[in-house]
């Protein structure tokens, strides 16, 4: 196992040099066996927290479970900056279904491994000797892609109900399946999730949404009867038929859209928006006699409200909530480029913010994939992207100037009229040649100079500048439309 970094080996080596047992343990060992790069490195040992603090020069110890953070100042890799070292321990009962009532430091590695959640996470590895300790046959379960609890499944979930969500999350993350006893225990103890702090549920939910297979996870939540404890409104979309534009019922369309976002490596905000974008449809479903089809008017607004409420309950940050709500609220933006105007495109940008333009377009693409339509980006959407880029490009207009017509009229005591337009166009020509000239003081000074010119000369200068600007603009728009293969 040459994939273990020297920083992790050094921690194990120093503990063993001091006369203690030490092993890598948990998720990092599982990932090593799977050929994956571990996200973090954990060490277990028979040393006490006091021993660990004494042995290592830079540590912190701020918890009730014996875990000491060993800090590596010499590395810039965030995964190796802190390596957690935890003494072997035996845990008491979980009265609150969240934390053990007592933690006792143990002497034997076997005692520590049997307290862990799943067999695949209950393997220890000594990188110095190359030996594995695998009393619960976790390596075999990894090979067979099975998630199985350590010991009796009912006991593990009775101790900590969050393990229910972890089992589903691991299934989505690793593409493993639940063994029958684990699945049965989840169905039996699913309602105990209501006893878990919402921020803990939110943390696991985020990990699932950011996994490679979130659709699988959400569908498992539903099949196992626990989705109602996380986002119950999603269940309301099961088997709810849509209009002729959709191939799938609401729930299936939503999870397909979410999976499309994951397949495109979308951000958390886009994935959450995909999950919530049509969640308001069951509440707004009505039959439209005129079209002889179902309609869902206002589902975007209803969905935005549901998203805001649920994400708040799950303790997401305000920035994430604000972005998701915007994307859900405006995901139905009108994109018929035969009728849409640049001013309508500007209103969309104003509604979602320039920082979310790419997000709203990606959401629309994923939404389209989720309907079962063959073309991911039809001509109409490509044309819309071009229109957005045209609106967002570096402006080649008097609107980019640091002064307005009103400023010139005030400072120069000019009256409203064509002269103001000529002056502004002439100033724009100056700024296009040298953007450093685009300050209020400089432009007012130049405007005063221009105002002294005879009207024919000023007119000629202003109109020539306008024509030059229009030529530049036409060229830039031509490049954008060529880029998207639209006219």
N, C-alpha and C positions, 0 to 999 in steps of 0.2 A: 504494500500500500504506500506507494511513493507520492500520493496526492496530498498527504497530510502536511500542512505548512510548518515551517521550522518553528514558528512562534508557539503553535499548539504542542509540538513535540517537546519544546523546551520546558513548558509548564509541567508536563508529565514527567520529564526526565529529572527536573529539580526536586519534585515531590518524592520520586523514587530514590534519588540520591540521599535525601534526608531520612530515608528509612520507612517511607509510607507506600502503600499501594496507590496506584493512580491509573485511570483509564479514561479514554474518550467514551462518551455515552450519549444515547438518545438519537436525535434527528441527524446529527452529523455522521454517525456510524451508519444509519440507514441510508443516507445519501451516498456515502462512500461505496456501500455494497451495490447501490443502483447505478453507480457511475455518474452521479450528479455532483455538482459543486455545492457543498454545504453553505447555508446562509449564516451560520454561526457555529462556534465550537464550544462544547461543554465538557467539563472534566469532572469525574467523581472520584472520591478518595476516602480513605479511612482517617485522614488528618482532620482535626477539629478546625473551626473557624480561627481560633487563636493561633493554631499551628500555621495555617495558611498565611495569615497576616504577618506572622513572624518570618516566614521563609521568603516572601516576595517583597521587594522594596516599595512597590507602588500598588496599593490595593484600596478598595472601599467595601464596606460591609454595612448595608443599610436595610436589612430585612429580617424577618423572624424565622427564616427557613434554613439558615446556615450558609446561604450562597455568598461567596466572596468574589468580587470582580477583580481580576488581575489585569492591570493596565500595562499595555505595551506601548511605550512612548516612541519606540524606534520605527514603528510601522505607520504607513498612511492608509492601509487597507481598513475600512471601517468594520469589516467582519472580523478582523483580528485585533482591533484596538483594545477590546476588552474580552477576555476569556473568562467565562464563569466557572468557578470551582466550587462544588457542593459536596459536603461530607455525605457518606452513606447515611441513609436515614430511614426510620420507620415512622409511618404516619398513623395517627389515631383516627377516631371517627370523624366524619364530615357532618356535623350537626346542621350546618347551614347550606349543605350541598354545594359548597364553593371552596372552603378552606378546611384543612385538617384542624381538629381541636388542639391536638398536640403533635409535636415533632420531636422524635428521639433519635439521637445520633447512634448509628449502628456500627458494628465491627466488621460485618460480612457483606461483600458485594452482592451476594444472592438476596439478602434482605432488602437491599436498595432496589434491585431490578424488579422484584415482585410487587413493588408499590406502583410501578409505572402503568400507563394507560393501555397501550397496545403492544403486542409482541414485537412488532417491527421497530418500536422505540425502546425496547428493553434488551438491547444488545450492547455489551461493553467491548472495547478494543484497546489493547495495549500496543501502541505504534512502535515501541522499542523491541518487544519480543515478537510482535506480529500475531499474538494470540487473541482469539475472540472468546468471550463468555456469553453464551446464548442458551440459558436454561429453559427458555420458553419457546424455542425453535422459531424465533423471529425471522432468521435468514431464510428458512423454508417458506414462510408466509410471504416474504418479499419476493422470492422466486416465483411463487404461485399467484402473486398480486392479490393477496387476501388481507383484509383488515380484521384482526381478531383481538379481543381484549386479553390482557394478562389475567389469568384466573377466571373466576365466574363473572360473566358479563353483567348480570343484574347487580352485583356488588359494586363493580366499577362505576356504573352509571348512577347508582344510588349515592355513591360518595360525592361525585361531582357531575352535575347534569350538563355542564359545558362540554364534557367529553362526547356528548351526543353530537353537537355541532362539529367538534373536531373530527369525529369519525367521517361525517359527510364531507367536510372540507378536504380531508386527506384523500377521500375517494375521488373528488373532483380534481385535486392537485396532482395526484399520482396515477390516476386512472386504475385504481384498485377497486375490488368489490368487497362488500361486507360478508362475513361468514354468517351462517343462519342464526347462531345463538346471539351474535352481536346485533343483527337486524331485529330479532324478536325482542331483545331487551330495550332497544331504542324505541320501538313501538309501545312497549309497556311503560317506559319511564319518560316518554316525550313531554308529558304535561308538567314535569318538574322543571322544565326550562323557565317557567314563570317565576321560579324562585331565584333565578340568576340575574345579577346586576346587568342592566341594559348596556352599559359600556363594554362589558365583557362579551356580550352577544354581538355588539357592533363590531368589535375587533375581529372576531371569528368570521362574521359576515363579510367584512372587507377582504379578508384573506381568501374567502371562497369566490367572491366577485372578481378578484384579481388573479384567480387561478386560470390555467389553460382551458378548463372545461366547466365554466360556471353554469351552463345550461344543465349539465348532468346534476350538479349540486342542488339547484333550485327544484328540479323535477324530483330528486330524492327527498328533499324537504317535504314536498307535497305527498309523495307516496308513503312516507313514513309517518305522516300526520303531525309534523311539527312546523310547517309553514305558517300555520295560524298563530303561532307565538312570535313570529318575526315580521312578516308583512302579510297580514290576513287578507287584504284586498286582492292580492294576486290570485287567491283561490277562487274568487268570484268570477274570474275570467275563464275557468275551466269549462270547456264545451260550449262556450258562448260563441255562436256563429256570427260572422261578420258579413259585410256586403260583398258584392261580386269582385271587388278589387283585391280581395284577400283569399288566399288558398286555405289558411288555417284558422281555427278558433283563436280567441283573444289570448288565452294563456300560452298556447303553443307558439303563436306569433311573437309574443313578448320574449320567451326564452330563446327563440331562434334569433331575434334581433340582438339580444344580449350576447349570444354566442358569436354572432358576426362581429360585434365590437371587440370581443376577446381575440378572435382570429386576426383582427387587424391591430392587435396590441394597443388598444385604445386606453386612455387614461381612466382613472377611477370615476371621474365625473361623467364621462361619456357612457361608461358601462352602467352606472347607476341610472342615468337618464334613459338608456335603452330599457332598463328594467321597469322604469316607472312611466314611460312615454304613453302607453295605452292603458294604464291601470284604471283610468277613469271611464273606460268604455262601458263596462257592465252597468254603471250607475246612470249612464246617459243614453242607453240603447232605446230606440224608438223606431217604429215602422213608418217609412215614408211612402204614403200612398201614391204620390206623384211619380216617384222613381220606382215604385214597386220593389223596394229594397230597404234594408236596415240602415239607419243613420245613427251617428254618435255625436251630435252637435254639442260643442262645449267640453268634450272629453279632455282636451288639452288643459283647460283651466281647472277642471276637477282633478286631473292627474297631478297638476302642479301643487295643489293644496294637499293632496294625499302624500306626495313626496316630501313636502316641507314638514308635515306632521310626523311621518314615520322616521325620517332622518334625524329630526330633533330628538325623538324618543331613543334612537339608537346612539345618540351622543356624537353625531358627526359635527365637524367644525363648521362655523358659520360660512366660511368661504366655499366649502364644498357644497353646502346646502344651497347657497345663493346661485351657484353655477348650475347645479342640477335642476333647480326650479325654473331658471330661465330657459334651459334647453327643453324641458318638458313643455313649458308654457308655449313656446314658439316653434315647436317641431313641425307644426302644420303650415309653415309659411308657404304662401302661394308661389309656385315656381313655373307657371305657364309663361314661357319667355315670348310667346306671341302677343301676350297682353301686358306683361309686367313692365314696369318703368324703373328707371334708375332711382327715382325718388322713393319708390316702394322698397327697393333694395337698401337704400340708405336708412329707411325706417326699421327694417329688420336688423341692420347693424347697430342702430341706436338701441333697439330692444335687448339684444343679447350682448352687446359690447364687442369691440373689435377683437378682444382677446378670445372670444368664443365663436368667431366666424368659422374657423376650421372645424371646431367641435360640432356646430349645428349642421354643417355640411356632411361630416362623417356620420352623425346620427341619422341623417336622412338616407345616406347610402346603406347603413345597417338596417334601417327600417324597411327599405326596399328589398334587401336580401331576405329579411324576415317574412315578407309576404309570399316568397316563393317565386318572385319574378326572375327570369333568366338574366336580364341585363342589369349589371350592378350600377353603371353610370350611363344612362341613356343621354341622347343629344340634349334634351331639355335641361338636365342637371348640369351637364358640361357647360351649356350656354349660361346657366345661372352662375356657375363658378366664375366664368369669364366676366359677367356683369359685376360681380362682387369685387373682383380684382381691379376692374376698371374704376370702380368707386373708391377703392382703397389705395390705388396707386399714388405715388407722390404727385400732389396736385399741380397742374400746370394752368393755374387760373389766378385771377386777382384775389381770390379768397385766401391764397397762401401768404399774401402780403401782411407785413406787421402794421400797416395802416389801412384804414377804410376810407371810403369816400367822405364820410361824415368828418373824419379827422382832417382831411384836406380842406374841406369847406370851412371848418372852424379856424384852422391855423392860417390859411391863406385868404380868408374872407372871400372865398369863391362862392358863387351862386350855383345851385343845382343845374345840371345841364350836360351837354356832350363833352365839354372841356374836362370835366371830372373823369369821365370814362377814358378820354385820350391820355390824361396824366397817369391814371392807374395802369393802363396797358403799357405805357412807356416805362413806368417803374417796374412792372413785371419783367420786361425785357432786360432791365438792369440786373434784377435779382437772378434771373435765369443764367445770365453770364457769370454772376458772382454772388452766390448765396450769402456771403458774409455781409452783403449790403442790406440784408433784410432785417433792419432794426428801425424802430420808430423814428429815432433822431436822424439817422442817415436819410431815410426816405422822405421825411418832411423837408429836409434841406434840399434834396434833389427835386422835390415837387415845387419848391419855391423857384428853383432855377427854370424848370419846365414852364411854370406859369408866366414867365417873362417873355416866352417866345410868341411871335405873331401867330394868330389863330391858324392860318393855312399851314404853317410849319409844324405847329403842335398837332394838328389833325393828321398830317402826313406821317409824323413820327408815331403817333398813337395807333393809327390803322395798320401801319407796317408791322408794328409790334404784335398786334392782334392776329394778323395773318400768319406771322411766324409761329406764334403760340398755337394756333389751330393746326398748323402743319405738323408741329411736334406732337400734339395730342393725337392726331389721326394716325401718326406712325406708331405711337405707343399702344393705342387701342388695337391697331392691326397686329402687332406682335402678340398681344394677349390673346386675341381671338385665334390666331394661328396656333398658339400653344395648346389651346383646348379643342382645336379642329372644329371651330364653329365660325359662322359668318356674322 
